[in-house]
């Protein structure tokens, strides 16, 4: 309002209307009546405010007056002109017209300023509400991740430690159903946390040498058990010599492939699912072809939107959206090719601009060959650090039953106790939880890992948490990060084997002494 009055004064002074009115015997006044609600009587009361007037307006007793309401805001704006009984000549008409015109200009100015003020206030209010809503959603996601993943992880470990072969058919079917439900809940939690990570800009792409051939083999190994009975699951590799190794984030590309294959499995009741890899110019093209009913062209783009599914298929509707976000972060594209009006079936094409790299040395080749799901026979020394006894017990049982049956397992409920144990004993694998307040520990998992690396602990260290802490664990010195529920037994075996070998290679390189020339 102050700005509007300043503008009004400047406009009046430049126009010379005050002098013109005074010379011709005219005075005017601009008022605004503010109406407020009386909370006692519940009636609106008006208060008149004088915004501007000519110097002698108050001395116009007995003069004629003409008042005009200005249609601006909800308040009542009135322009009043007072004149003497003298006849109105042409000049006076021009003056009155000018007065009304100026009044219209200032009213418009005030209205525009008020509108902008209200719009800004609305935008700020909506923005604050949106930010509050997003913050609440993120906090709720983190809460559920932490509170639900611990018991879910214990349940998953218990189910994974049971040998199905010797059980009656009915019992085996019941346990398989429980495993399916556990995996489904795990998938929901992982998708929600990945979506949150992408929103906050915390997802990172780490480019390392990876084998495209191995990438497809691993995808086949992990997903074949989920394919319906009677559906063929095939792999095709069209990789010329010298173009089989690239720089890329194996974990994230594997995640994209898993989400795409999962979508194909949902809709393929018979026929085949074929995953393939090939080169197109400088792009690696990964594809997943199925013989399902197909996706109409009008729906193909919507399949990558959040919470969108076809036909009520099970899932969160986040998998393909997350896959698309990861592919975009790598500078690639993902799309469907399908036209049910011509033929059934769908092909999902993922194009990534991955750089070629040299094939690693011979020790790395050993890592590539060791992808069998067979349990680890070596007598590994494993330290499990978790404040919840149920988690320690179930994970220990799972390792002994399905991962490394000859392992020698030691447990600790706080980071402080784990450091004491590491002073007198060497471990091959250390699995460390993040939050351990239940046992009275002060250190969190990342603190413990930093201290271990500072103390030259050379074990393969895994950070384990129900929250999204990958970056924190890697920065602390962890070699791998497991969410809760934990990965499948096949993935754990593979990571431990690969991790042990990679750690031994790094240590050998560190201890290598180059003789003097």
N, C-alpha and C positions, 0 to 999 in steps of 0.2 A: 504494500500500500504506500509506503514511503516513496518508493521508486516511482509509482504511478503519480503521486502528488508532485514530485519533483518534475517529472515530465510534463504534467499539466501546467505547472507554473511557468516552465520554460516556453511551452507552446503559447500560453496566453501573453507572456511578455513579448515574444517575437511577433505576434500577430497585431499588437497594438489595440486589442479589443477593449482593454480597460479604458484607455484614453478616448476611444471612439464612443463607448457607452456613456462616459462621463460628459463628453461634449454634446451628445444628443439627448441627454436626460434619461439614460437607461442604466439600470443596475441588474446584476444577476447573481444567482447562488446555486451551487451544486451540493446536494446532500445525499447521504446514504443512511438508510434505516436498517439497523441490525436487529434481527428477531431471535430471541433466545427463549428456551423453555424454562418456566418457573417450576422447579421441582416440588414446591409446596402446593401450588394451585393447578399444576399441570396445564397452564395456559401460556401461550407465547406472548412475550412482552417486547415492545419495540423501543429502540434507543436511536435517536437521530444524531448523525455525525455530520458536521459541516466540513466538506472537503475543500471548497474554494468559494470565494465571493468577492465582488468588487468592494472597494473601500467604503462606499456610502450606502450599501444595501440596507443597513439597519435604519437609515434615516428616510425610509420611503413610505412613511405612514400616509394612507389615503391615495396611494398610487394604484394603478391597475397592475395586476399580476397574471402571468400565464405560466402554468406548470406542465412539464412533460415528463412522463416516466420513461426511463431508459431501460430497455430489455437486455440486461446483462447477466447477472447471477441470480441466485435465489434471494439475495437481499434486494431491498427497494431503493433504486437510484432515481432522484428527481432533479430535473433542471428547471429553475424558476427564473423568469425574466420579469422585472418590474419597470414600468414606464409611466411618465407623467400623462396628463390628459391631452397633451398636444397631439394634433393629427399625425398619423404615421405616414411619412413621405417615402419616396423610393429609397433614399439612403438608409432610412431606418429599417426598411424591409431587408435591404442587403445586410445590414448589421445583424438583424435577428437571424437571417439565414446563415450568416457566418457563425453566429453563436451556436446555433443548432448543429452546424457542420462540425465545429470544433468539439462540441460536447459529444457528438457521435464518435469522433476520432479518439478522444480520451477514454470514452466508455469502452470502445473496442480494444484499446491498449490495455486497460485494466482487466477486461475480460480475458484477453489472451494471456496476460501474466498470471492471472488466477488459474486459468485452465492448465497452463504449463506447470504451475506449482502443484495443482492437484494431480496431474498426470505423473509428475516426478515422485510425489508422495506415494501414489498408488504403485509405481514401479518399484520404489524402495521397499514398500510393504510386501509386495508380491515376491521380490527378490529375497527379502529376509525370510519370508515364509518358505520359499523354495529351498533356500540354504538350510533352514532349520529342518525341513522335511528330509533332505538328502543326508544331513548329519545324523538324524535319528535313524534313518534306514541303515547307514553304515555302522552306527553303534550297535544296532540290533543284530546286524549280520555278524559283527565281531563277537557279540555276546553268545549268540547261538553257536557260532563256530567253536568257541572255547568250551561252552557248557555241554554241548551235545557230542562233540567229537571224541572226548575222552571215553565215555561209556560205549560209544559206537566203535571206537578203536579196540576196546577190550572185547566186545562181542565179535568183531571181525577176526581178531587174533584167536579167540577160542574156536570159532568155526573153522578157521584155516588150519588149526592144529589137529583136527579130527581126521583119521584115515577112513575114507568112505568104503573101501573095498570089502571090508569084513562085516559090514553092517547089513541088516535085513533091508529089503527093497523099500518098504514103507518108511523106515527110519531114514534111509538115505535120501528119499524124495523130500521128506520133511526138512532135512538139513540143507539140501540143495535149494529149497525154497527160501529158507532163512538166509542163506548166502546171497541169493539173488536180491532179497530185500535190503540186506546190508550194503551190497554194491550199489543199489539204486539210491539209497540214502547218501552214500559216500559221493556219488556222482552229483547229486543235488548240492551238497555242501561245497564241492570243488568248483562247480559252475558259479555258485553265488560269490565265492571268494575271488575267483578269477574276474568276474564282472566288476566287482568292487575294486580290484587291483587295476583294471584297465581305466575305470572312471577316475581314479586318483593319480593316474600316470605313473604307477609304480612297477608296471610290468616291464621287464628288460629283456632284450634279445642278446644272447651271448653266442658269438660266432666262433665255432671250433671245428676242426676237421671231422667230417662224418662220412660214412660210406652209404651211398644211396641204396646199394644192394642190401646192406644190413638193415637199413631203415625199413625197407619193405618186409624183410624177413621177420623183424621184431613186431611189426604191425600184425602180420599174419599169425605169429605165435600168440600174441596177447589176445587177439579177438576171435580166434577160431572156435573157442569153447562157447562163445555167445551166439554163433551162427545156428539157425534152426536145423534140426535133423532133416536130411534130404537135400539141403541146399549146398551146392558145391562152392568152395572158397578157393579161388585161384590167384596166383601171383605171376605177373609178366614183367620182365626186366629187359628193356631195350637200351643197353648202355654200352657204347663202343669203348674199346680199350683207351685208357688215359682220361676218361671222363666219368669216372666212378666215385671220385672223392671231391667233396666241395666243402666250403666254409659255411656253416650254418648252425642254428640252435637246434640240436637234435631233439631235445625235450619238447620244445614248442612245436616243431614240425610233427613230431610223433603225436602230440596232443591234437593238432589239426586233423591228422589222419584218423585218429581214434574217434573223434566226434563225427567225421564224415562217414566212416565205416559203420558206426553205431546207427546213424540215420538210415543207411542202406539196409542194415539188419532188421530194423523196425518194420520195413515195408516189403521185405522179400520173404514170401512164404514158400516159394519153390523156384527152381532154376539155379542161378549162380550169382555170386558176387565176385568181381574180378578187380584186384588192385594192380596198378601198373605204374612204371616210371619210364620216362624217355626225355630226350633233349629236343627242344625246338629253338634253333638259333642259340641265343645266350641264356635261355630260360630252361629251368628244370620243370617238367610237367608231371605232376602226380595226379593220378585219376582213380576213381572208384566207380565202377559200372555195376548196376544191378538189374535184375529182371522183374522188378516190382511193377506196380500199376503205372508209374510215371507221374510227373508233376506238370500240370498245365502251365503254359507260358505266363499266364496272368498271375500265377502264384509264386513263380520262381524267385523273384526279388524279395517277396514277403517272407520266404523261408529263412532269410538271414536276419529278420527282425527279432527282437526279444519277445519271449513268451508266445511265439507263434508256432503252432504245430498243425499237422494235417490229420484230420480224422480222429482226433482225440488220442493220438499215439502217446505212450508213456514217456515221461521226461519233463524237464523244466522249460523247454523251449529256449534254452540259453546256449546249447552246444554249438550250433551253426553260427550264431552271432559272435561268440567268442572266437571261433575258428576264423571268421572273416576279419575280426579286429587284429588277430595275430598275423594273418597274411598281409594285411595292409601295413602293419608295422615293419614287415620285411620288404615292403615295396612291391608286393605281388598282387595277384587277383584270384578270385574264386568265383565260380559260376556253375550253373546247371545247364546241361543239354538234355532236353526231353520234350517230346510232343506226343502225348497219349492218343491224339486223333489219328496219328499215322501208325505208331507201334508202341507197345508198353516198354517200360524200362527207363532208367535215368542214369546219366553219367555226370559225376561231379569232377570238374577240372580245376586243379590248383596250379598256378603258374608262378614260379619264384625265381628272381634274378640272383642265383647263388654263384659265387665265384669258384672257379676250379682251384684245387690245391694239390700238392704232391701227396702221394700215398705215404703214410707214416712208416717209420722203420719197422723192422721185423718184430720187435716186442709188441708193437701196437697191433700187428696182424693177429697175434695170438688172442688179443682181446676180441677181435671180430669173430674168430672161430668158436669162442667159448660162449655160445648163446643157448646152450642146452638148458632145459628146465630141470635137469638132474640135480639132486641135492649136493651140497658141498661136503665132501668127505674129510677134508683136512680138519684137524683138531684146533679150531680157532679159539682164541681167548677173547671173549666179548664182555664189555662192561655196559650195563644198562643203568641209566640215571633217570629216575622218575620218582616224584614224591608220592604217587598213588600206588599202593601195594598191589591192587588188582591189575593195574597196567603192567607192572614189573612181572607179576606171576604169569599173566596171559602171554606176554611177549616172549618170556623165557620158554614157556611150553611150546609156543608156535615155532620158535627157532629149533628146538630140540626135535620136534615132530616132523617138520616139513621143510626146513631150510638147511640147517647144519647139525645133524644128529650127534656128531662127535664134539660139539662145541663145549668149552668150559666157560660157564657164565657166572659172572660176579655182578651184584646189584648194589646200588647206592641210592638213597632217597634225597640227598642234597648235593649241590655242586661242591661244597666244602669237603664232604666225605669222599667224593669221587677224586678230588685232587690228592687227598691223603693216600688213597689206595694206589693212585698212579705213581706215587713216589717210590713204591716198593715192588710194583708189578707192571710188566709191559703187556699191552693189549693189541690185538690185530684190528678189532672193530670196537668203536665206542658209539653208543646211541644215547643222545642227550636230549631230554625234554627241556622246554623253555621256562615255564613257570613252576616253581617248586616251593610255594609258600606253605603248603599243607604240612610239610615236615619241618617247618621252622627255618628253612634255608634263606639266606640273604641273597646269595648269588642267583641270577637267572642263567639260563642255558648258555647264552652268548658270552656272559662273563666267564663262565666255566671254560668254554672252548678257547677264549682268548688266553686265559691263564695256562691252559694245557699247551697251546702252541708256544707260548713264552717259555714254558718249561721243557721244550723240545720233545713233546709227546708226538710220535710219528705214526700213530694209528690212523686208520680210515675212520674219520669222525662224521657222524650223521646227526644233523640237527632235526629235532622232531617237535612239532607243535600243531595245535588245532587252529592257530591263527596264521595270517599271511605274513611270514617273517623270512622269506627266502633270502632277500637282500641282506638282512641283518646277520643271518647265519653264515652266508658266504663271506661277508666282510670280516666276521669274527675268525674265520679259518676253517669252517666246515667243508668237507668234500662233497656232501650231498645233503639234501633236505627232504624229509618225508612229512607229508601232511597226515592228518588223522581223519578217518581211518587210514591205516598204513597201506602202501602199495601191495599188489599181489605177491605171492611167494615167488613167482617167476621173475618179477621185476626186482625184488629184493636180492634174490640169488645173483642175478645178472649184475646189479650195482655193486654188490660186495666183491664179486670176482673181478670185475673191471676196475673197481676202485683200488683193490689190493695191488693189482698188477701195476696200475698207473702210479700209485704211491711208491712202489718198489723201484720203478723206473726213475722217478724224480729223485729219490734218495740216492740211487746209484749215480745219477748225473751230478748230484751235489758232492758226493764223495770221490768223484773221479779226479785223479791227480795227473796233470799233463806233465810229462818229463821235460826237462830242460833240453833245448835244441843244442 
